[in-house]
């Protein structure tokens, strides 16, 4: 280790993508890693056998599995220092095109799954009076795009939960950061990570249809380097004063700045009406 104490990581969705890369780099520097996936053999296939690795079965939609995984992590390593809520997937389609079933499914993983795991791990962190919760959001969790409304709404939920958790947990010695990656060169746009709505409505061809074309062309050509993102997550975990939000990727930085300017401009334009609703 170089200037940092050995950490125990608990990472969901750790068989590929950001989760696997973060687990790999944490192991390489001597940390202890609990890496979870619906099939733990996929974690072993991605990371190999390692004395500091505990690969566990965890479907984040199942709270009992989350509790069991957290208990096994504590039994093996004695503590959990960093929770990375990374498991999730995308849904591409117009809001109107998304069926109730498709919406519920993505919420079950991206929102309720994050809550299941957080509730399972936080008791250990509260006992320790220490820990860092890193919730993986998206640029789409700060600023919406056509075609990503439902997926983005799950990440907007993650942002709101993270803000409240940060306030609630700070007095208990636990820090919270919500990470907003832009488009990174992972498998996110592959069919095993991205679900397209079954319904397609011709009226949305110019907006959502264009986004579908963009997603197909951008697959594995995204600007972000996922290895560098994993390195950034380790640096984040090592920070004594981590931020509430961390934007990763030049596209995210550009989008966040543009939205902030838009909100300020619109607020100024409608300020008189906004202020007129208070009691006189």
C-alpha positions, 0 to 999 in steps of 0.5 A: 500500500502507498500511503493508504490503509488496507480497505475492505470493498463491497462491490455490486455488479462486479463481474464486468465493467466498472465493478470488475475493473475497480475490484481488480485495481483494489486487489492489485494494490493489496485491498480486500474485496467482496465482489458480488454478482448474480453468478459468483463464477462470473466474478472468478472468471473476470478476476481469477482466484485471489486470497483477498477476494470473496466472490458472492452470489447477489441479485440486488433485487433480493434483500435476503441475498443482500443481507446474507452477502453483507454478513458473509463479508463481515464474517470473512474480513471483519468490516466493510470500508467502501460500498460501491453500489454499481449494479444496474442496467439501461433502458432505451426508449421514449417515456411513453414507449416504456411499459409498466413492466419494463419500468418496474424491472429497471427500478427493481435493480437500479433503485430498490436494489441499491436500497436493499444493499445499502440497508444490508451494509450500513449497520456494519458501517454504523457500528464501525463509525466509519465507511464510504458509500459510493453510489454509481449514477450517470450523467443522465442522473443529472441531466435527461436525454431523449430516449433515456427518461426512465433510465435517467429517472432511476439515476435521479432517484439515486442522486436524491437518495445520496444527498439525503444519505450524506446528511444522515450519515455524516454525523455517524462517520460515514461519507457518501458520494454519488458518481456521475460517469459520462459515456465510457467504453464499457459493455453498457450499450450492449444488449446484455446491459441495455434493454430497448423498449418493446414498443416503438412509436413513429412519432418519436423517430426524430428524437428517440430514434436518433438516440437509438442510432447514436447508441448503436454507433457509439457502442465501444467508441465512447470517449471515456476510459473505464480503466481510468474511471476505476483508478478515479474510484480508488482515489475517491475512496482514499480521500479524507474529504470526498465530494458529494458528487463526482463527475467523471468524463469530459462529456459529463462536465460539459453537460453539468455546466450547461444544465447549471447555466440553463437552470440559473437562466430560467430561474432568473426569467421566472423569478418574479412569479416564483417569489410571488407565491409566498404569503404577503 
